[in-house]
Amino acid sequence: MIWLVISILCNTLLLLILKGFERYKVNMFPGIVVNYVVAGFLGLAVSNSFPLVAQIPSSDWWWAPLIMGSLFISIFVLIGRTTVESGVSVATVANKMSVVVPVVAAVFLYQEQLQVLKIAGIILALGAVYLTTLPAGQQATKGRGHLLLPALVFIGSGIIDAFVNHVQKVLVPGNLIPLFISCSFLTAFVIGSTILGIKVMKKEFSISMRDVIGGVILGIPNYFSIYAITKALDAQLMDSSALYPVNNMGIVMLSAVGAFLLFKEKLSALNWTGILLAMLAIGLIAVS
């Protein structure tokens, strides 16, 4: 149970820290880039995978960390922007409701059955994302532009989940999954630092010690959010089909509470309805 709690706390911390970047004037992109080198090397150290890195070029899945790293950094930037522009609760629901994407992908790729409860959960998930992203108060007249970032987070996070599921089922041996994740983190760092370096040379960006410190603070819970859920799965506390929904529901609720307490985020009745629908949708997908 302790690893499940740690996973919920670390995932919530990720979103709250990203929101905190705005308050403490940490530049989002440099902070995210630093975060990935911290998470990558921390992962290699914790899993003792440093000696195995040399085997990757000769493996059949050498290309997989390149794709995953590209997805990691692009979607994390979108999540960061969503937390700043739309709030932590919106980013959390859009991110965690993306579980419906790998569910749908599994139907087409692995011929899994799409049951009535699962279909209901998918429909509720889409409604939950929409209701949660509706602006509250004076922002309600700003049109539909507020939907774009959460929609991209929803789709992008779902693609990541679907790809990770495919990697685990088909590509990478189970004992090398920690190595794959760490290398994906480091690939995200290489991609991000290349883009950042070009921007710095063009004087479009400057990097401060504040950005580096913010990235280090972000990178630690980023790695342990994944490490903890893998440990929770190993503990066999419950089936994975139940564990992931419980994990996601905990993150959705704790993030909403944390955002209210720390950043005074105001949610409308429709927003709260969306959060409740999100938890119901996760529950339906879990039991189907």
C-alpha positions as a printed NumPy array, in Angstrom:
array([[  0.   ,   0.   ,   0.   ],
       [  2.863,   2.392,   0.782],
       [  4.103,   2.317,  -2.843],
       [  0.632,   3.151,  -4.141],
       [  0.471,   6.134,  -1.776],
       [  3.941,   7.267,  -2.887],
       [  2.889,   7.026,  -6.541],
       [ -0.17 ,   9.209,  -5.907],
       [  1.895,  11.746,  -3.951],
       [  4.688,  11.921,  -6.563],
       [  2.284,  12.301,  -9.496],
       [  0.442,  15.052,  -7.643],
       [  3.735,  16.755,  -6.768],
       [  4.685,  16.816, -10.463],
       [  1.667,  18.909, -11.368],
       [  1.919,  21.172,  -8.34 ],
       [  5.625,  21.807,  -8.985],
       [  4.902,  22.68 , -12.622],
       [  2.269,  25.135, -11.422],
       [  4.786,  26.496,  -8.918],
       [  7.23 ,  27.293, -11.729],
       [  5.051,  30.282, -12.589],
       [  4.984,  31.585,  -9.022],
       [  8.746,  31.243,  -8.484],
       [  9.658,  32.487, -11.973],
       [ 11.248,  29.255, -13.186],
       [ 11.386,  29.079, -16.981],
       [  9.258,  26.093, -17.959],
       [ 11.3  ,  24.584, -20.811],
       [ 14.795,  24.715, -19.192],
       [ 13.313,  23.313, -15.986],
       [ 11.734,  20.405, -17.857],
       [ 14.984,  19.681, -19.718],
       [ 16.981,  19.535, -16.463],
       [ 14.254,  17.386, -14.93 ],
       [ 14.846,  14.672, -17.511],
       [ 18.587,  14.318, -16.976],
       [ 17.942,  14.074, -13.224],
       [ 15.191,  11.453, -13.691],
       [ 17.273,   9.513, -16.229],
       [ 20.436,   9.15 , -14.156],
       [ 18.431,   8.596, -10.971],
       [ 16.652,   5.748, -12.734],
       [ 19.902,   4.148, -13.882],
       [ 21.308,   4.419, -10.359],
       [ 18.263,   3.039,  -8.531],
       [ 17.823,   0.12 , -10.975],
       [ 21.585,  -0.488, -11.225],
       [ 21.299,  -0.398, -15.023],
       [ 24.481,   1.49 , -15.907],
       [ 26.298,  -1.694, -17.134],
       [ 23.375,  -2.554, -19.455],
       [ 23.355,   0.724, -21.411],
       [ 25.996,  -0.557, -23.845],
       [ 23.642,  -3.366, -24.947],
       [ 20.955,  -1.02 , -26.279],
       [ 22.447,  -0.314, -29.765],
       [ 22.495,  -4.047, -30.57 ],
       [ 18.989,  -4.718, -29.221],
       [ 15.832,  -5.071, -31.312],
       [ 14.191,  -2.172, -29.447],
       [ 16.984,   0.418, -29.708],
       [ 14.596,   2.828, -31.468],
       [ 11.868,   2.672, -28.799],
       [ 13.531,   5.079, -26.293],
       [ 13.935,   7.592, -29.141],
       [ 10.178,   7.636, -29.738],
       [  9.337,   7.575, -26.044],
       [ 11.798,  10.367, -25.252],
       [ 10.306,  12.547, -27.98 ],
       [  6.819,  11.93 , -26.601],
       [  7.938,  12.496, -23.01 ],
       [  9.323,  15.978, -23.508],
       [  6.671,  17.215, -25.933],
       [  3.742,  16.072, -23.769],
       [  5.395,  17.244, -20.537],
       [  5.737,  20.72 , -22.01 ],
       [  2.037,  20.643, -22.913],
       [  1.134,  19.485, -19.395],
       [  3.246,  22.302, -17.954],
       [  1.521,  24.905, -20.1  ],
       [ -1.878,  23.462, -19.229],
       [ -1.214,  23.701, -15.473],
       [ -0.242,  27.356, -15.874],
       [ -2.996,  28.426, -18.274],
       [ -5.908,  26.198, -17.217],
       [ -4.984,  24.95 , -13.752],
       [ -3.73 ,  21.82 , -12.022],
       [ -7.137,  20.112, -11.906],
       [ -7.665,  20.51 , -15.66 ],
       [ -4.186,  19.159, -16.446],
       [ -4.686,  16.224, -14.066],
       [ -8.023,  15.124, -15.519],
       [ -6.807,  15.517, -19.11 ],
       [ -3.694,  13.506, -18.275],
       [ -5.295,  10.725, -16.241],
       [ -8.381,  10.307, -18.427],
       [ -6.01 ,   9.432, -21.259],
       [ -6.293,   5.846, -19.995],
       [ -9.115,   5.463, -22.531],
       [ -6.649,   5.771, -25.445],
       [ -4.662,   2.588, -24.667],
       [ -7.966,   0.833, -23.902],
       [ -9.231,   1.629, -27.405],
       [ -5.82 ,   0.812, -28.92 ],
       [ -5.857,  -2.594, -27.215],
       [ -9.162,  -3.409, -28.908],
       [ -7.643,  -2.902, -32.364],
       [ -4.084,  -4.115, -31.723],
       [ -4.653,  -7.062, -29.375],
       [ -8.299,  -7.948, -30.118],
       [ -9.389,  -7.226, -26.541],
       [-13.139,  -7.144, -25.944],
       [-14.859,  -3.753, -25.666],
       [-17.585,  -4.364, -23.072],
       [-20.598,  -2.17 , -22.306],
       [-19.135,  -0.817, -19.06 ],
       [-15.879,   0.032, -20.803],
       [-17.747,   1.896, -23.556],
       [-19.694,   3.799, -20.878],
       [-16.434,   4.636, -19.112],
       [-14.904,   5.991, -22.327],
       [-17.948,   8.186, -23.011],
       [-17.936,   9.487, -19.432],
       [-14.189,  10.17 , -19.663],
       [-14.657,  12.4  , -22.695],
       [-17.442,  14.258, -20.901],
       [-15.289,  14.584, -17.788],
       [-12.449,  16.205, -19.726],
       [-14.849,  18.674, -21.332],
       [-16.617,  19.66 , -18.092],
       [-13.371,  20.003, -16.149],
       [-11.858,  22.302, -18.778],
       [-14.797,  24.722, -18.849],
       [-13.466,  28.057, -17.522],
       [-14.92 ,  29.285, -14.261],
       [-16.047,  32.794, -13.418],
       [-15.07 ,  35.688, -15.651],
       [-13.062,  33.475, -17.99 ],
       [-16.171,  31.652, -19.151],
       [-16.68 ,  33.996, -22.103],
       [-13.276,  33.393, -23.704],
       [-14.519,  30.847, -26.241],
       [-13.308,  27.349, -26.966],
       [ -9.569,  28.047, -27.077],
       [ -9.244,  26.695, -23.533],
       [ -9.951,  23.189, -24.875],
       [ -6.925,  22.914, -27.163],
       [ -4.148,  22.325, -24.606],
       [ -6.135,  19.828, -22.456],
       [ -7.21 ,  18.001, -25.625],
       [ -3.58 ,  17.697, -26.755],
       [ -2.569,  16.492, -23.269],
       [ -5.402,  13.942, -23.34 ],
       [ -4.394,  12.558, -26.74 ],
       [ -0.637,  12.764, -26.191],
       [ -0.686,  11.146, -22.744],
       [ -2.875,   8.402, -24.161],
       [ -0.395,   7.738, -26.956],
       [  2.379,   7.449, -24.35 ],
       [  0.319,   4.96 , -22.305],
       [ -0.522,   2.934, -25.417],
       [  3.12 ,   2.86 , -26.533],
       [  4.339,   1.813, -23.066],
       [  1.742,  -0.98 , -23.083],
       [  2.988,  -2.125, -26.509],
       [  6.604,  -1.979, -25.356],
       [  5.837,  -4.142, -22.316],
       [  3.766,  -6.655, -24.289],
       [  5.891,  -6.994, -27.419],
       [  9.255,  -5.239, -27.487],
       [ 11.252,  -5.07 , -24.254],
       [ 11.903,  -7.953, -21.81 ],
       [ 10.441,  -7.306, -18.36 ],
       [ 13.799,  -7.117, -16.597],
       [ 14.921,  -4.344, -18.982],
       [ 11.889,  -2.076, -18.563],
       [ 13.698,   0.133, -15.966],
       [ 16.556,   0.555, -18.454],
       [ 14.102,   1.448, -21.21 ],
       [ 12.4  ,   4.1  , -19.052],
       [ 15.702,   5.635, -17.933],
       [ 16.99 ,   5.776, -21.501],
       [ 13.718,   7.373, -22.593],
       [ 14.222,  10.058, -19.937],
       [ 17.776,  10.668, -21.161],
       [ 16.607,  10.796, -24.781],
       [ 14.104,  13.471, -23.767],
       [ 16.998,  15.368, -22.162],
       [ 19.14 ,  15.137, -25.312],
       [ 16.291,  16.364, -27.513],
       [ 15.377,  19.135, -25.097],
       [ 18.943,  20.286, -24.47 ],
       [ 19.604,  20.428, -28.226],
       [ 16.578,  22.666, -28.76 ],
       [ 17.491,  24.71 , -25.684],
       [ 21.102,  25.101, -26.83 ],
       [ 19.976,  26.452, -30.205],
       [ 17.642,  28.918, -28.511],
       [ 20.381,  30.053, -26.129],
       [ 22.809,  30.625, -29.023],
       [ 20.129,  32.667, -30.771],
       [ 19.677,  34.573, -27.5  ],
       [ 16.019,  33.558, -27.345],
       [ 16.592,  31.988, -23.941],
       [ 18.786,  32.463, -20.91 ],
       [ 19.165,  29.8  , -18.237],
       [ 19.339,  30.737, -14.567],
       [ 20.298,  28.75 , -11.488],
       [ 16.633,  29.03 , -10.515],
       [ 15.743,  26.989, -13.642],
       [ 18.302,  24.303, -12.767],
       [ 17.102,  24.017,  -9.167],
       [ 13.49 ,  23.837, -10.352],
       [ 14.406,  21.062, -12.789],
       [ 16.169,  19.037, -10.086],
       [ 13.171,  19.394,  -7.759],
       [ 10.865,  18.266, -10.595],
       [ 13.043,  15.36 , -11.723],
       [ 13.024,  13.502,  -8.407],
       [  9.242,  12.968,  -8.126],
       [  9.093,  12.436, -11.91 ],
       [ 11.252,   9.331, -11.628],
       [  9.7  ,   8.04 ,  -8.407],
       [  6.177,   8.448,  -9.795],
       [  7.05 ,   5.634, -12.212],
       [  9.282,   3.667,  -9.833],
       [  6.589,   3.607,  -7.135],
       [  3.835,   2.306,  -9.425],
       [  6.102,  -0.505, -10.668],
       [  6.848,  -1.447,  -7.034],
       [  3.132,  -1.358,  -6.239],
       [  2.502,  -3.735,  -9.138],
       [  5.275,  -6.052,  -7.916],
       [  3.701,  -6.105,  -4.444],
       [  0.535,  -7.614,  -6.015],
       [ -1.679,  -5.574,  -3.708],
       [ -4.411,  -5.795,  -6.356],
       [ -4.751,  -6.557, -10.063],
       [ -3.244,  -3.981, -12.394],
       [ -6.717,  -3.36 , -13.86 ],
       [ -7.749,  -2.11 , -10.413],
       [ -4.449,  -0.595,  -9.309],
       [ -4.15 ,   1.925, -12.153],
       [ -7.694,   3.291, -11.722],
       [ -7.25 ,   3.609,  -7.941],
       [ -3.946,   5.37 ,  -8.571],
       [ -5.525,   7.757, -11.093],
       [ -8.531,   8.534,  -8.9  ],
       [ -6.228,   9.363,  -6.001],
       [ -4.172,  11.69 ,  -8.201],
       [ -7.25 ,  13.48 ,  -9.576],
       [ -8.673,  14.157,  -6.114],
       [ -5.404,  15.021,  -4.351],
       [ -4.383,  17.366,  -7.17 ],
       [ -7.71 ,  19.206,  -6.95 ],
       [ -7.315,  19.628,  -3.181],
       [ -3.647,  20.637,  -3.471],
       [ -4.368,  23.187,  -6.197],
       [ -7.117,  24.749,  -4.069],
       [ -4.974,  24.932,  -0.923],
       [ -1.722,  26.088,  -2.532],
       [ -2.863,  28.15 ,  -5.509],
       [ -6.473,  29.002,  -4.605],
       [ -7.709,  27.538,  -7.882],
       [-11.429,  28.096,  -8.198],
       [-13.55 ,  25.356,  -9.697],
       [-17.144,  25.766, -10.795],
       [-19.911,  23.272, -10.097],
       [-19.449,  21.96 , -13.654],
       [-15.704,  21.53 , -13.045],
       [-16.37 ,  19.489,  -9.908],
       [-18.955,  17.482, -11.83 ],
       [-16.243,  16.73 , -14.386],
       [-13.875,  15.528, -11.653],
       [-16.564,  13.236, -10.224],
       [-17.324,  11.925, -13.715],
       [-13.609,  11.276, -14.176],
       [-13.507,   9.054, -11.109],
       [-16.692,   7.263, -12.187],
       [-15.244,   6.696, -15.675],
       [-12.019,   5.236, -14.23 ],
       [-14.094,   2.954, -12.01 ],
       [-16.182,   1.67 , -14.923],
       [-13.084,   0.974, -17.02 ],
       [-11.521,  -0.848, -14.056],
       [-14.418,  -3.262, -13.458],
       [-15.155,  -3.977, -17.13 ]])
